[in-house]
């Protein structure tokens, strides 16, 4: 059985079908990374009010505001939810909310 590649000195030769599979795999990895980056950018642009954010986290609006102002102790470390104050309300990007939600899970 022939191997997929051969090394001679500092030169590597590959069978054509092996090279095609390798290029396809690299292209798929790049496409997956691009999709994740796109999703992250969309979440960064999506802004939520305190009511929507508290519903997503499953907490009251008062608790959410406490997470923004005082933070929440998780594993001996205090984490705060990033938000921008607009009048009497706060605006939170969905990306920051999702990151905060993940940090809450790591207790």
TAFENSUL-V339744 format. One record per residue. SS is DSSP state (H for helix, E for strand, - for the rest). NEAR is the number of other ideal C-beta (glycine too) atoms within 10 Angstrom. Layout:
# TAFENSUL-V339744
ss=SS near=NEAR
ss=SS near=NEAR
This chain:
# TAFENSUL-V339744
ss=- near=2
ss=- near=6
ss=- near=9
ss=- near=11
ss=E near=12
ss=E near=11
ss=E near=9
ss=E near=7
ss=- near=5
ss=- near=5
ss=E near=7
ss=E near=9
ss=E near=9
ss=E near=14
ss=- near=13
ss=H near=7
ss=H near=9
ss=H near=12
ss=H near=13
ss=H near=11
ss=H near=13
ss=H near=13
ss=H near=10
ss=H near=10
ss=H near=10
ss=H near=10
ss=H near=10
ss=H near=10
ss=H near=10
ss=H near=10
ss=H near=10
ss=H near=10
ss=H near=10
ss=H near=10
ss=H near=10
ss=H near=10
ss=H near=10
ss=H near=10
ss=H near=11
ss=H near=13
ss=H near=11
ss=H near=11
ss=H near=15
ss=H near=12
ss=H near=10
ss=- near=13
ss=E near=13
ss=E near=18
ss=- near=14
ss=H near=19
ss=H near=11
ss=H near=15
ss=H near=27
ss=H near=19
ss=H near=13
ss=H near=15
ss=H near=17
ss=- near=8
ss=- near=16
ss=- near=12
ss=H near=15
ss=H near=9
ss=H near=13
ss=H near=24
ss=H near=18
ss=H near=14
ss=H near=21
ss=H near=19
ss=H near=12
ss=- near=10
ss=- near=14
ss=E near=16
ss=E near=10
ss=E near=14
ss=- near=9
ss=- near=5
ss=E near=10
ss=E near=10
ss=E near=16
ss=- near=14
ss=- near=23
ss=- near=14
ss=- near=23
ss=E near=12
ss=E near=10
ss=E near=10
ss=- near=6
ss=- near=6
ss=E near=14
ss=E near=20
ss=E near=14
ss=E near=26
ss=E near=18
ss=H near=18
ss=H near=17
ss=H near=18
ss=H near=22
ss=H near=13
ss=H near=15
ss=H near=23
ss=H near=14
ss=H near=9
ss=H near=16
ss=H near=15
ss=H near=7
ss=- near=9
ss=- near=7
